[in-house]
Amino acid sequence: MSQPPIQSDALGALRVQIDALDKQLLSLLNQRAHVAEQVGEIKRAEGSPFFRPDRVAQVIDKITEANPGPLKNEHVASIWREIMSACLALEAPQRVAVLGPQGTFCEQAAIEFFGSAANLIYCANFDEVFHATAAGTAQYGVVGMENSTEGVVARSLDLFLRSPVHVVGEVSLQVRFNLLRQLNSDAGIEVVMAHPQALAQCQGWLSKHLPHVERRAVSSNAEGARLAATNPAWAALASERAASQFGLHIVHHAIQDEAFNRTRFAVIALPQTLATPPASGKDCTSLVVSVPNRPGAVHDLLVPLKNNGVSMTRFESRPAKSGQWEYYFYIDLQGHISEPHVAAALQELQGLCAFYKVLGSFPVPE
């Protein structure tokens, strides 16, 4: 039997000090939790929203500004987000719909925004996320919007057209795909499974290293990992979280074609659950429009933006599926809908449109 390592007197004294500090921290955290419960009672009586992302951001900004170190600001921010998430769960647990099963990047984005104390509801696809949020089964939803390599998630854009939800926040997540499998080898793989976006983002690596393997699209990367756990000839492209969740080996790390691959996720809610967040100074306003089919109509959309000094950061088109070669245009603008120059531009723009819908005005991550 191995002997425990010998502990020096100096190390022992420091561990005693850490134990004492941990007890103090625990006491203070529970004091904070008691105050949060009182806040919850007042919010319940007033009918105020329990979760306010702008308040979370304010608290974290104050804490990081006051941080003397040696803890890094990003680590302090992560700690405080979890503290606030745990306290919010005492006030009222937040139900958040995400793409399932466990281990998806969508789940990871939701935890980054709401903290790990949120009550996650796993959905088979983004259609179900929108439906759960609109129906009130979930108070919030998280859906993929755009990838830095492959562009927009088309289904999410289409679902916004007729859904009553709006965007109240955004998460930008660095996405690394790993080749996961029961066996710790890539020999004998017959099928690689992942979401279509993941297959596209790893197509260069797959063509070089597994050129004859079938690529099979599934509803999510975590679903691919779940299936790979059932057959030793199958592999998946998914996160380290999914590997842990389904007991798979990471045969190859970070095989995406672009090293700095990122995906934008939108946080959605009904307006009665959470109204448009206030301006933060670094905001995005998203809208979808269509214009009459006449010469110069698309060009005319840009004139109100130029006249009012509003910068456009994204412009995407999607077929209207009317059979008449008509299109919807998805536009992201820099600024908040409450800012006078943005409001003026949108008022002019609306007058030019056959269809006009603001999808949300919300803070964007640094």
Residue frames as qw, qx, qy, qz and C-alpha x, y, z in Angstrom:
[[0.000, 0.889, 0.458, 0.000, 0.00, 0.00, 0.00],
 [0.409, 0.500, -0.036, 0.763, 1.40, 3.39, -0.99],
 [0.354, -0.476, -0.460, 0.660, 2.08, 5.86, 1.80],
 [0.129, 0.940, 0.314, 0.041, 0.40, 9.31, 1.75],
 [0.495, 0.557, -0.137, 0.653, 2.78, 12.13, 0.82],
 [0.478, -0.402, -0.420, 0.658, 4.49, 13.86, 3.71],
 [0.034, 0.887, 0.300, 0.349, 2.98, 17.28, 4.38],
 [0.418, 0.196, -0.324, 0.826, 5.31, 20.05, 5.54],
 [0.172, -0.546, -0.559, 0.599, 4.32, 22.30, 8.44],
 [0.047, 0.311, -0.145, -0.938, 4.18, 25.31, 6.10],
 [0.279, -0.116, -0.716, -0.630, 1.83, 23.57, 3.66],
 [0.287, -0.449, -0.832, 0.151, -0.33, 22.30, 6.49],
 [0.094, -0.476, -0.348, 0.802, -0.70, 25.83, 7.88],
 [0.180, 0.181, -0.366, -0.895, -1.74, 27.19, 4.49],
 [0.315, -0.254, -0.838, -0.366, -4.34, 24.45, 4.06],
 [0.209, -0.515, -0.689, 0.465, -5.81, 25.30, 7.46],
 [0.028, 0.399, 0.027, -0.916, -5.99, 28.92, 6.32],
 [0.254, 0.002, -0.641, -0.724, -7.73, 27.92, 3.07],
 [0.273, -0.396, -0.877, -0.002, -10.24, 25.78, 4.98],
 [0.112, -0.531, -0.475, 0.693, -11.08, 28.76, 7.20],
 [0.133, 0.301, -0.257, -0.909, -11.50, 31.04, 4.18],
 [0.239, -0.168, -0.835, -0.467, -13.75, 28.46, 2.50],
 [0.186, -0.526, -0.776, 0.295, -16.04, 28.50, 5.55],
 [0.002, 0.510, 0.157, -0.846, -16.19, 32.29, 5.39],
 [0.173, 0.131, -0.576, -0.788, -16.99, 32.19, 1.67],
 [0.223, -0.332, -0.898, -0.185, -19.74, 29.63, 2.22],
 [0.115, -0.573, -0.590, 0.556, -21.27, 31.76, 4.97],
 [0.076, 0.449, -0.103, -0.884, -21.19, 34.88, 2.78],
 [0.178, -0.015, -0.759, -0.626, -22.63, 33.03, -0.22],
 [0.198, -0.477, -0.856, 0.030, -25.55, 31.79, 1.85],
 [0.041, -0.573, -0.330, 0.749, -26.11, 35.31, 3.19],
 [0.143, 0.264, -0.432, -0.850, -26.27, 36.49, -0.44],
 [0.195, -0.217, -0.894, -0.340, -28.70, 33.67, -1.22],
 [0.095, -0.562, -0.708, 0.416, -31.01, 34.75, 1.62],
 [0.086, 0.524, 0.006, -0.847, -31.08, 38.31, 0.23],
 [0.161, 0.100, -0.715, -0.673, -31.77, 36.91, -3.27],
 [0.111, -0.413, -0.904, -0.002, -34.78, 35.01, -1.87],
 [0.008, 0.639, 0.421, -0.644, -36.14, 38.30, -0.50],
 [0.109, 0.375, -0.395, -0.831, -35.56, 39.93, -3.91],
 [0.116, -0.131, -0.902, -0.395, -37.52, 37.06, -5.47],
 [0.032, -0.565, -0.763, 0.313, -40.47, 37.65, -3.15],
 [0.084, 0.621, 0.084, -0.775, -40.61, 41.34, -4.10],
 [0.124, 0.238, -0.655, -0.706, -40.34, 40.55, -7.82],
 [0.063, -0.312, -0.939, -0.130, -43.13, 37.99, -7.48],
 [0.019, 0.654, 0.567, -0.500, -45.38, 40.54, -5.76],
 [0.106, 0.638, -0.127, -0.752, -44.59, 43.25, -8.34],
 [0.798, 0.505, 0.322, -0.060, -44.76, 40.94, -11.35],
 [0.103, 0.841, -0.459, -0.266, -41.21, 41.89, -12.36],
 [0.854, 0.354, -0.382, -0.002, -39.05, 39.57, -14.50],
 [0.819, -0.536, 0.154, 0.135, -36.82, 37.34, -12.40],
 [0.737, -0.065, 0.317, 0.593, -34.01, 37.10, -14.93],
 [0.243, 0.960, 0.020, -0.138, -32.52, 40.33, -16.24],
 [0.850, 0.184, 0.051, 0.491, -29.41, 39.85, -18.36],
 [0.224, 0.780, -0.089, 0.578, -28.61, 43.57, -18.17],
 [0.563, -0.756, 0.204, -0.265, -28.51, 43.35, -14.36],
 [0.945, -0.154, 0.144, 0.250, -26.22, 40.29, -14.55],
 [0.638, 0.513, 0.012, 0.574, -23.90, 42.22, -16.88],
 [0.115, -0.861, 0.126, -0.479, -23.88, 45.26, -14.54],
 [0.771, -0.602, 0.199, -0.067, -22.95, 43.16, -11.50],
 [0.906, 0.036, 0.157, 0.392, -20.18, 41.33, -13.34],
 [0.417, 0.714, -0.020, 0.561, -18.80, 44.59, -14.77],
 [0.347, -0.848, 0.184, -0.356, -18.64, 46.13, -11.28],
 [0.881, -0.411, 0.220, 0.078, -16.97, 43.06, -9.80],
 [0.832, 0.250, 0.124, 0.480, -14.34, 42.78, -12.53],
 [0.204, 0.822, -0.070, 0.527, -13.60, 46.53, -12.36],
 [0.481, -0.772, 0.278, -0.309, -12.99, 46.18, -8.61],
 [0.987, -0.078, -0.047, 0.130, -10.92, 43.01, -8.96],
 [0.171, -0.885, 0.425, 0.078, -7.40, 43.57, -7.54],
 [0.683, 0.423, -0.595, 0.017, -6.11, 40.14, -8.65],
 [0.127, -0.408, 0.757, 0.495, -4.41, 37.74, -8.75],
 [0.526, 0.396, 0.751, -0.050, -7.60, 36.11, -10.13],
 [0.132, 0.043, 0.527, 0.838, -8.10, 36.97, -13.79],
 [0.394, 0.170, 0.123, -0.895, -11.17, 39.00, -14.71],
 [0.607, 0.074, -0.580, -0.538, -12.57, 36.28, -17.00],
 [0.426, -0.103, -0.875, 0.208, -12.36, 33.77, -14.15],
 [0.081, 0.185, 0.523, -0.828, -13.99, 36.18, -11.72],
 [0.500, 0.133, -0.213, -0.829, -16.79, 36.75, -14.28],
 [0.577, -0.015, -0.780, -0.244, -17.36, 32.99, -14.59],
 [0.243, -0.145, -0.808, 0.518, -17.49, 32.56, -10.80],
 [0.219, 0.216, 0.335, -0.890, -19.98, 35.40, -10.35],
 [0.541, 0.062, -0.470, -0.695, -22.20, 34.19, -13.20],
 [0.518, -0.127, -0.846, 0.004, -22.50, 30.85, -11.41],
 [0.091, -0.195, -0.640, 0.738, -23.19, 32.55, -8.06],
 [0.374, 0.183, 0.028, -0.909, -25.96, 34.63, -9.63],
 [0.556, 0.017, -0.688, -0.466, -27.34, 31.59, -11.45],
 [0.377, -0.173, -0.865, 0.284, -27.54, 29.62, -8.19],
 [0.067, 0.250, 0.461, -0.849, -29.22, 32.53, -6.39],
 [0.455, 0.129, -0.292, -0.831, -31.69, 33.01, -9.27],
 [0.474, -0.087, -0.854, -0.195, -32.62, 29.33, -9.00],
 [0.148, -0.292, -0.751, 0.574, -33.76, 30.06, -5.43],
 [0.272, 0.280, 0.098, -0.916, -35.91, 32.99, -6.63],
 [0.787, 0.407, 0.225, -0.405, -37.43, 31.12, -9.59],
 [0.584, -0.163, 0.681, 0.411, -35.69, 28.39, -11.66],
 [0.371, 0.604, -0.250, -0.659, -35.36, 29.51, -15.28],
 [0.787, 0.216, 0.576, 0.038, -36.56, 27.00, -17.89],
 [0.135, 0.695, -0.447, -0.547, -34.39, 27.19, -21.02],
 [0.899, 0.331, 0.276, -0.080, -35.03, 25.17, -24.20],
 [0.068, -0.688, 0.622, 0.368, -31.90, 23.98, -26.03],
 [0.763, 0.368, -0.466, -0.258, -30.97, 21.56, -28.77],
 [0.705, -0.440, 0.532, -0.162, -30.42, 18.13, -27.24],
 [0.759, -0.540, -0.358, 0.064, -29.38, 15.67, -26.12],
 [0.477, -0.839, 0.156, 0.208, -26.91, 16.66, -23.41],
 [0.679, -0.256, 0.404, 0.557, -23.51, 17.66, -24.74],
 [0.482, 0.702, 0.359, 0.382, -24.47, 20.02, -27.59],
 [0.352, 0.118, -0.056, 0.927, -22.78, 23.35, -28.20],
 [0.303, -0.593, -0.321, -0.674, -26.26, 24.87, -27.82],
 [0.721, -0.590, -0.354, 0.082, -26.35, 23.53, -24.26],
 [0.631, -0.145, -0.146, 0.748, -22.88, 25.00, -23.66],
 [0.083, 0.399, 0.159, 0.899, -24.05, 28.41, -24.94],
 [0.512, -0.662, -0.365, -0.407, -27.08, 28.31, -22.63],
 [0.745, -0.482, -0.287, 0.361, -24.90, 27.53, -19.60],
 [0.464, 0.084, -0.023, 0.882, -22.55, 30.36, -20.53],
 [0.133, -0.482, -0.216, -0.839, -25.49, 32.80, -20.64],
 [0.637, -0.563, -0.207, -0.485, -27.70, 31.53, -17.78],
 [0.229, -0.519, 0.731, -0.380, -25.24, 29.60, -15.60],
 [0.320, 0.085, -0.938, -0.103, -25.41, 25.92, -14.76],
 [0.189, 0.194, 0.762, -0.588, -28.31, 26.28, -12.31],
 [0.518, 0.218, -0.196, -0.803, -30.77, 26.89, -15.18],
 [0.672, 0.128, 0.697, -0.216, -33.33, 24.15, -15.81],
 [0.142, 0.382, -0.637, -0.654, -32.50, 23.01, -19.35],
 [0.766, 0.320, 0.436, -0.347, -35.19, 21.45, -21.56],
 [0.263, -0.316, 0.747, 0.522, -33.68, 19.34, -24.34],
 [0.658, 0.547, 0.161, -0.492, -35.33, 19.49, -27.76],
 [0.809, 0.149, 0.505, 0.261, -34.85, 17.35, -30.88],
 [0.472, 0.399, 0.343, 0.708, -34.41, 20.33, -33.22],
 [0.104, -0.054, -0.123, 0.985, -34.61, 24.12, -33.40],
 [0.384, -0.388, -0.510, -0.664, -38.29, 23.92, -34.41],
 [0.620, -0.509, -0.592, 0.075, -39.02, 22.42, -30.99],
 [0.402, -0.207, -0.308, 0.837, -36.90, 25.08, -29.25],
 [0.128, -0.167, -0.186, -0.960, -38.97, 27.84, -30.88],
 [0.541, -0.426, -0.573, -0.444, -42.24, 26.02, -30.12],
 [0.594, -0.400, -0.585, 0.379, -41.34, 25.37, -26.46],
 [0.245, -0.142, -0.194, 0.939, -40.41, 29.03, -25.97],
 [0.257, -0.204, -0.320, -0.889, -43.47, 30.40, -27.77],
 [0.606, -0.407, -0.613, -0.302, -45.81, 28.02, -25.92],
 [0.399, -0.712, 0.277, -0.507, -44.38, 28.88, -22.51],
 [0.961, -0.155, -0.207, 0.098, -43.02, 25.39, -21.81],
 [0.660, -0.108, -0.122, 0.733, -39.68, 27.18, -21.56],
 [0.076, -0.897, -0.184, 0.395, -39.21, 30.82, -20.60],
 [0.078, 0.791, -0.443, -0.415, -36.19, 31.13, -22.89],
 [0.936, 0.263, 0.206, 0.111, -34.65, 29.30, -25.81],
 [0.229, -0.695, 0.500, 0.462, -31.17, 29.18, -27.32],
 [0.825, 0.475, 0.306, 0.027, -30.73, 28.61, -31.06],
 [0.559, -0.198, 0.394, 0.702, -27.80, 28.68, -33.46],
 [0.326, 0.848, 0.176, -0.380, -27.80, 31.67, -35.80],
 [0.531, 0.811, -0.247, 0.005, -24.53, 31.93, -37.69],
 [0.865, -0.289, 0.192, 0.361, -21.17, 30.22, -38.02],
 [0.085, -0.821, 0.319, 0.466, -17.96, 32.02, -38.95],
 [0.283, -0.250, 0.812, 0.446, -17.09, 29.30, -41.49],
 [0.155, 0.300, 0.887, 0.314, -20.39, 28.14, -43.00],
 [0.179, -0.266, -0.250, -0.913, -22.61, 31.20, -42.57],
 [0.522, -0.212, 0.220, -0.796, -26.19, 31.36, -41.30],
 [0.175, 0.132, 0.963, -0.156, -28.25, 28.57, -39.81],
 [0.215, -0.153, -0.508, -0.820, -31.05, 28.82, -42.38],
 [0.391, -0.476, -0.779, -0.122, -33.71, 26.99, -40.38],
 [0.284, -0.483, -0.473, 0.680, -33.41, 29.41, -37.46],
 [0.033, 0.160, -0.174, -0.971, -33.89, 32.38, -39.78],
 [0.323, -0.261, -0.696, -0.585, -36.99, 30.80, -41.33],
 [0.390, -0.481, -0.761, 0.192, -38.51, 30.07, -37.91],
 [0.158, -0.310, -0.286, 0.893, -38.27, 33.72, -36.84],
 [0.098, -0.201, -0.475, -0.851, -40.68, 34.77, -39.57],
 [0.534, -0.443, -0.462, -0.552, -43.86, 33.56, -37.87],
 [0.581, -0.321, -0.638, 0.391, -42.76, 33.01, -34.29],
 [0.230, -0.915, -0.196, -0.267, -43.86, 35.57, -31.66],
 [0.730, -0.510, -0.047, 0.453, -40.49, 35.36, -29.84],
 [0.302, 0.920, -0.175, 0.176, -37.76, 37.98, -30.08],
 [0.749, 0.187, -0.375, 0.513, -34.01, 37.98, -29.44],
 [0.427, -0.895, -0.035, -0.126, -32.94, 39.22, -25.99],
 [0.447, -0.732, 0.485, 0.168, -29.28, 38.20, -25.98],
 [0.773, 0.545, -0.323, -0.024, -26.43, 36.58, -27.85],
 [0.711, -0.525, 0.438, 0.166, -23.61, 34.16, -27.09],
 [0.586, 0.683, -0.427, -0.087, -20.55, 33.82, -29.31],
 [0.841, -0.381, 0.385, -0.022, -18.94, 30.45, -28.73],
 [0.172, 0.606, -0.737, -0.243, -15.63, 29.14, -29.99],
 [0.935, 0.066, 0.150, -0.314, -16.51, 25.75, -31.47],
 [0.034, 0.536, -0.833, -0.131, -14.02, 22.89, -31.59],
 [0.921, 0.075, -0.101, -0.370, -15.07, 19.60, -33.11],
 [0.262, -0.485, 0.833, -0.038, -13.45, 16.37, -31.97],
 [0.663, 0.123, -0.652, -0.347, -13.64, 12.93, -33.54],
 [0.517, -0.327, 0.604, -0.511, -15.33, 10.73, -30.92],
 [0.723, 0.142, -0.611, -0.289, -15.59, 6.95, -30.89],
 [0.898, -0.413, 0.024, -0.151, -15.94, 3.89, -28.66],
 [0.900, -0.022, 0.034, 0.434, -12.45, 2.75, -29.72],
 [0.237, -0.856, 0.163, 0.430, -9.38, 4.94, -29.28],
 [0.395, -0.163, 0.662, 0.615, -8.44, 4.63, -32.97],
 [0.479, 0.508, -0.048, -0.714, -9.74, 5.85, -36.33],
 [0.085, 0.206, -0.910, -0.349, -9.19, 2.44, -37.96],
 [0.035, -0.292, -0.953, -0.076, -12.34, 0.73, -39.22],
 [0.239, 0.435, 0.359, -0.791, -14.69, 3.71, -39.01],
 [0.266, 0.372, 0.798, 0.391, -17.60, 3.23, -41.40],
 [0.041, -0.806, -0.458, -0.374, -19.79, 6.24, -40.59],
 [0.256, -0.079, -0.324, 0.908, -19.14, 9.73, -39.18],
 [0.133, -0.730, -0.639, -0.200, -22.26, 11.44, -37.78],
 [0.219, -0.289, -0.256, 0.896, -22.86, 15.09, -36.93],
 [0.283, 0.780, 0.340, -0.443, -25.13, 18.05, -37.56],
 [0.670, 0.619, 0.262, 0.314, -24.86, 19.19, -41.22],
 [0.039, 0.973, -0.178, 0.143, -23.10, 22.39, -40.15],
 [0.586, -0.623, 0.508, 0.103, -20.43, 20.37, -38.30],
 [0.820, 0.188, 0.464, 0.277, -19.88, 18.06, -41.27],
 [0.462, 0.834, 0.111, 0.281, -19.40, 21.14, -43.46],
 [0.187, -0.932, 0.289, -0.111, -17.01, 22.77, -40.99],
 [0.589, -0.489, 0.633, 0.115, -14.83, 19.63, -40.89],
 [0.864, 0.471, 0.125, -0.126, -15.08, 18.60, -44.55],
 [0.377, 0.776, -0.502, 0.063, -11.41, 19.33, -45.33],
 [0.294, -0.486, 0.788, -0.239, -10.13, 17.15, -42.50],
 [0.794, 0.109, 0.530, -0.276, -12.60, 14.37, -43.29],
 [0.755, 0.635, -0.098, -0.134, -11.69, 14.40, -46.99],
 [0.256, 0.715, -0.637, 0.133, -8.00, 14.09, -46.14],
 [0.175, -0.384, 0.842, -0.337, -8.09, 11.58, -43.29],
 [0.456, 0.191, 0.833, -0.247, -11.32, 9.60, -43.79],
 [0.233, 0.284, -0.422, -0.829, -12.06, 10.03, -47.51],
 [0.380, -0.069, -0.824, -0.414, -14.13, 6.85, -47.95],
 [0.049, -0.272, -0.822, 0.499, -16.17, 7.05, -44.77],
 [0.095, -0.660, -0.625, -0.406, -19.90, 7.82, -45.02],
 [0.033, 0.034, -0.316, 0.947, -20.87, 11.22, -43.63],
 [0.231, -0.538, -0.790, -0.185, -24.32, 11.03, -42.06],
 [0.123, -0.381, 0.106, -0.910, -26.26, 14.11, -41.01],
 [0.363, -0.471, -0.783, 0.184, -28.17, 13.91, -37.71],
 [0.177, -0.880, -0.377, -0.229, -30.21, 16.40, -35.67],
 [0.253, -0.928, 0.248, -0.116, -27.31, 17.49, -33.44],
 [0.395, 0.574, -0.686, 0.210, -23.67, 16.73, -32.76],
 [0.360, -0.322, 0.730, -0.484, -24.54, 15.31, -29.35],
 [0.879, 0.173, 0.209, -0.393, -27.09, 13.02, -31.00],
 [0.703, 0.541, -0.462, 0.008, -24.26, 11.81, -33.25],
 [0.041, 0.491, -0.771, 0.403, -22.19, 11.11, -30.14],
 [0.678, -0.114, 0.510, -0.517, -25.08, 9.23, -28.54],
 [0.906, 0.344, -0.050, -0.240, -25.43, 7.05, -31.64],
 [0.477, 0.606, -0.616, 0.160, -21.65, 6.50, -31.87],
 [0.314, -0.418, 0.726, -0.446, -21.77, 5.05, -28.35],
 [0.839, 0.075, 0.362, -0.399, -24.03, 2.27, -29.68],
 [0.907, 0.405, 0.086, 0.080, -21.81, 1.00, -32.52],
 [0.606, -0.544, 0.299, 0.497, -17.99, 0.62, -32.57],
 [0.540, 0.265, 0.499, 0.624, -17.90, 1.26, -36.35],
 [0.074, 0.878, 0.340, 0.329, -19.50, 4.69, -35.94],
 [0.445, -0.150, -0.226, 0.853, -17.85, 7.97, -34.97],
 [0.012, -0.900, -0.436, 0.000, -19.12, 11.47, -34.22],
 [0.338, 0.378, -0.081, 0.858, -17.99, 15.08, -34.50],
 [0.449, -0.790, -0.358, -0.215, -18.79, 16.74, -31.19],
 [0.122, -0.830, 0.320, -0.441, -17.57, 18.51, -28.08],
 [0.266, 0.271, -0.822, 0.425, -15.42, 17.25, -25.21],
 [0.477, -0.101, 0.454, -0.746, -18.57, 17.61, -23.11],
 [0.857, 0.161, -0.159, -0.462, -20.34, 15.10, -25.38],
 [0.582, 0.337, -0.728, 0.136, -17.39, 12.70, -25.14],
 [0.044, -0.198, 0.752, -0.627, -17.67, 12.74, -21.35],
 [0.638, 0.019, 0.208, -0.741, -21.45, 12.48, -21.45],
 [0.910, 0.211, -0.114, -0.337, -21.48, 9.33, -23.62],
 [0.764, -0.429, 0.471, 0.106, -18.23, 7.69, -22.50],
 [0.805, 0.569, 0.069, 0.153, -16.39, 8.07, -25.81],
 [0.659, -0.284, 0.179, 0.673, -12.69, 8.43, -26.62],
 [0.253, 0.906, -0.083, -0.330, -11.46, 11.65, -28.21],
 [0.871, 0.157, 0.295, 0.360, -9.59, 10.08, -31.13],
 [0.450, 0.294, 0.143, 0.831, -8.60, 13.44, -32.68],
 [0.154, -0.671, -0.384, 0.616, -8.89, 16.89, -31.10],
 [0.110, 0.761, 0.005, -0.639, -10.08, 20.10, -32.82],
 [0.499, 0.090, 0.703, 0.498, -10.43, 18.86, -36.40],
 [0.336, 0.848, 0.338, -0.230, -12.50, 21.82, -37.68],
 [0.672, 0.475, 0.198, 0.532, -11.02, 23.34, -40.86],
 [0.094, 0.775, -0.079, 0.620, -10.82, 26.85, -39.35],
 [0.467, -0.003, -0.649, 0.600, -8.84, 27.19, -36.12],
 [0.058, 0.101, 0.389, -0.914, -10.90, 30.14, -34.86],
 [0.267, -0.361, -0.756, -0.477, -14.29, 28.67, -35.75],
 [0.125, 0.120, 0.542, -0.822, -17.10, 30.48, -33.86],
 [0.144, -0.490, -0.774, -0.375, -20.88, 30.17, -33.75],
 [0.214, -0.173, 0.202, -0.940, -23.38, 32.85, -32.73],
 [0.195, -0.415, -0.888, 0.043, -26.32, 31.68, -30.64],
 [0.251, -0.426, -0.097, -0.864, -29.44, 33.78, -30.07],
 [0.031, -0.231, -0.819, 0.524, -31.28, 33.80, -26.74],
 [0.259, -0.331, -0.497, -0.759, -35.01, 34.07, -27.47],
 [0.009, 0.311, 0.761, -0.570, -38.07, 34.81, -25.31],
 [0.016, 0.746, 0.607, 0.274, -41.64, 36.05, -25.59],
 [0.105, 0.544, -0.079, 0.829, -41.86, 39.84, -25.11],
 [0.605, -0.645, -0.085, -0.460, -44.10, 39.31, -22.07],
 [0.893, -0.278, -0.199, 0.292, -41.40, 37.13, -20.49],
 [0.498, -0.468, 0.071, 0.726, -38.63, 39.65, -21.08],
 [0.352, 0.910, 0.154, -0.154, -39.00, 42.96, -22.88],
 [0.646, 0.632, -0.136, 0.405, -36.31, 44.44, -25.10],
 [0.676, -0.403, -0.209, 0.580, -33.17, 44.88, -22.94],
 [0.007, -0.968, -0.028, 0.250, -32.09, 48.50, -22.42],
 [0.585, 0.742, -0.245, 0.216, -29.27, 49.96, -24.48],
 [0.833, -0.446, 0.028, 0.325, -25.84, 48.87, -23.27],
 [0.048, -0.856, 0.354, 0.374, -23.64, 50.93, -25.59],
 [0.018, 0.372, -0.853, -0.366, -22.68, 47.86, -27.61],
 [0.612, 0.278, 0.598, -0.438, -25.87, 46.57, -29.18],
 [0.038, -0.015, 0.803, 0.595, -27.26, 44.91, -32.29],
 [0.575, 0.331, 0.313, -0.680, -30.71, 45.38, -33.82],
 [0.186, -0.015, 0.911, 0.368, -31.91, 42.49, -36.00],
 [0.555, 0.415, 0.244, -0.678, -34.80, 42.67, -38.44],
 [0.377, 0.145, 0.831, 0.382, -36.31, 40.83, -41.38],
 [0.349, 0.573, 0.067, -0.739, -37.92, 42.65, -44.31],
 [0.517, 0.300, 0.687, 0.413, -39.18, 42.09, -47.82],
 [0.095, 0.497, -0.102, -0.856, -39.62, 44.64, -50.57],
 [0.717, 0.564, 0.229, -0.340, -41.83, 44.86, -53.66],
 [0.712, 0.016, 0.528, 0.463, -40.29, 43.16, -56.70],
 [0.382, 0.914, 0.137, 0.033, -39.26, 46.25, -58.67],
 [0.673, 0.428, -0.161, 0.581, -35.95, 47.65, -59.98],
 [0.167, 0.535, -0.322, 0.763, -33.82, 49.29, -57.29],
 [0.671, -0.614, -0.206, -0.361, -35.95, 48.11, -54.36],
 [0.854, -0.296, -0.233, 0.358, -33.06, 46.43, -52.52],
 [0.442, 0.296, -0.106, 0.840, -30.80, 49.44, -53.10],
 [0.263, -0.657, -0.121, -0.696, -33.48, 51.68, -51.60],
 [0.784, -0.529, -0.322, 0.037, -33.31, 49.69, -48.35],
 [0.704, -0.094, -0.193, 0.676, -29.79, 50.99, -47.77],
 [0.149, 0.608, 0.099, 0.773, -30.60, 54.68, -48.21],
 [0.511, -0.783, -0.113, -0.337, -32.28, 55.24, -44.79],
 [0.852, -0.381, -0.076, 0.351, -29.32, 53.57, -43.10],
 [0.568, 0.232, 0.049, 0.788, -26.81, 55.79, -44.89],
 [0.058, -0.716, -0.173, -0.674, -28.83, 58.95, -44.31],
 [0.606, -0.739, -0.017, -0.294, -28.99, 58.31, -40.56],
 [0.107, 0.686, -0.669, 0.264, -25.44, 57.03, -40.08],
 [0.838, -0.254, 0.393, -0.281, -26.43, 53.48, -39.15],
 [0.106, 0.506, -0.829, -0.211, -23.90, 50.73, -39.89],
 [0.929, 0.058, -0.070, -0.359, -25.15, 47.41, -41.28],
 [0.282, -0.564, 0.776, -0.024, -23.20, 44.39, -40.04],
 [0.334, 0.034, 0.933, 0.128, -25.10, 41.58, -41.76],
 [0.572, 0.372, -0.089, -0.726, -27.34, 41.22, -44.83],
 [0.228, -0.054, 0.963, 0.135, -28.72, 37.78, -45.75],
 [0.585, 0.128, -0.240, -0.764, -31.45, 36.73, -48.16],
 [0.308, 0.040, 0.941, -0.136, -33.79, 33.75, -47.87],
 [0.186, -0.211, -0.707, -0.649, -36.42, 32.60, -50.42],
 [0.457, -0.079, 0.284, -0.839, -39.97, 33.55, -49.45],
 [0.167, 0.074, 0.983, 0.020, -41.13, 30.14, -50.79],
 [0.461, 0.490, 0.318, -0.668, -44.02, 31.80, -52.59],
 [0.653, 0.338, 0.618, 0.278, -43.08, 30.48, -56.02],
 [0.309, 0.928, 0.199, 0.066, -42.69, 34.08, -57.24],
 [0.674, 0.285, -0.150, 0.665, -38.92, 34.46, -56.79],
 [0.241, -0.857, 0.034, -0.454, -39.46, 36.72, -53.80],
 [0.629, 0.115, -0.561, 0.526, -37.03, 37.01, -50.88],
 [0.502, -0.853, -0.142, -0.003, -36.85, 37.96, -47.24],
 [0.468, 0.580, -0.360, 0.561, -33.80, 39.97, -46.18],
 [0.713, -0.611, -0.268, 0.216, -32.29, 39.53, -42.72],
 [0.305, 0.727, -0.168, 0.592, -30.40, 42.60, -41.56],
 [0.640, -0.525, -0.331, 0.453, -28.25, 43.27, -38.49],
 [0.152, 0.855, -0.001, 0.495, -27.65, 46.91, -37.58],
 [0.499, 0.005, -0.486, 0.717, -25.12, 48.37, -35.17],
 [0.151, -0.227, 0.197, -0.942, -26.93, 50.16, -32.36],
 [0.068, 0.314, 0.860, -0.397, -30.06, 49.93, -30.21],
 [0.033, 0.596, 0.682, 0.423, -33.62, 50.54, -31.33],
 [0.263, -0.844, -0.390, 0.258, -33.99, 53.23, -28.64],
 [0.392, -0.362, 0.177, 0.827, -31.15, 55.35, -30.06],
 [0.357, 0.703, 0.173, -0.590, -32.56, 58.29, -32.09],
 [0.228, 0.550, -0.584, -0.552, -30.52, 57.68, -35.26],
 [0.059, 0.002, 0.990, 0.128, -31.44, 53.98, -35.30],
 [0.290, 0.523, 0.690, -0.407, -35.12, 54.70, -34.62],
 [0.327, 0.681, -0.086, -0.649, -35.20, 57.30, -37.43],
 [0.132, 0.370, -0.808, -0.440, -33.57, 54.89, -39.89],
 [0.133, 0.184, 0.972, -0.056, -36.02, 52.12, -39.02],
 [0.346, 0.606, 0.443, -0.563, -39.02, 54.42, -39.41],
 [0.345, 0.617, -0.377, -0.599, -37.90, 55.37, -42.93],
 [0.041, 0.243, -0.942, -0.226, -37.05, 51.76, -43.74],
 [0.319, 0.297, 0.845, -0.309, -40.42, 50.44, -42.65],
 [0.445, 0.632, 0.146, -0.618, -42.16, 52.71, -45.15],
 [0.327, 0.538, -0.628, -0.458, -40.31, 50.99, -48.00],
 [0.065, -0.176, 0.982, -0.032, -41.11, 47.42, -46.98],
 [0.641, -0.161, -0.503, -0.556, -43.89, 45.03, -47.93],
 [0.831, -0.423, -0.359, 0.035, -42.99, 43.02, -44.80],
 [0.151, 0.641, -0.441, 0.610, -41.17, 44.37, -41.74],
 [0.816, -0.525, -0.229, -0.078, -40.38, 42.71, -38.40],
 [0.001, -0.738, 0.572, -0.359, -37.84, 43.63, -35.74],
 [0.823, -0.053, -0.563, 0.046, -36.37, 40.38, -34.38],
 [0.694, -0.601, -0.257, 0.304, -34.71, 42.02, -31.42],
 [0.207, 0.819, -0.262, 0.466, -32.45, 44.74, -30.08],
 [0.884, -0.459, -0.059, 0.065, -29.92, 43.33, -27.64],
 [0.218, -0.834, 0.491, 0.125, -26.36, 43.63, -26.26],
 [0.873, 0.380, -0.300, 0.054, -23.65, 41.73, -28.09],
 [0.827, -0.479, 0.043, 0.292, -20.73, 40.04, -26.31],
 [0.103, -0.867, 0.386, 0.298, -17.29, 41.61, -26.31]]
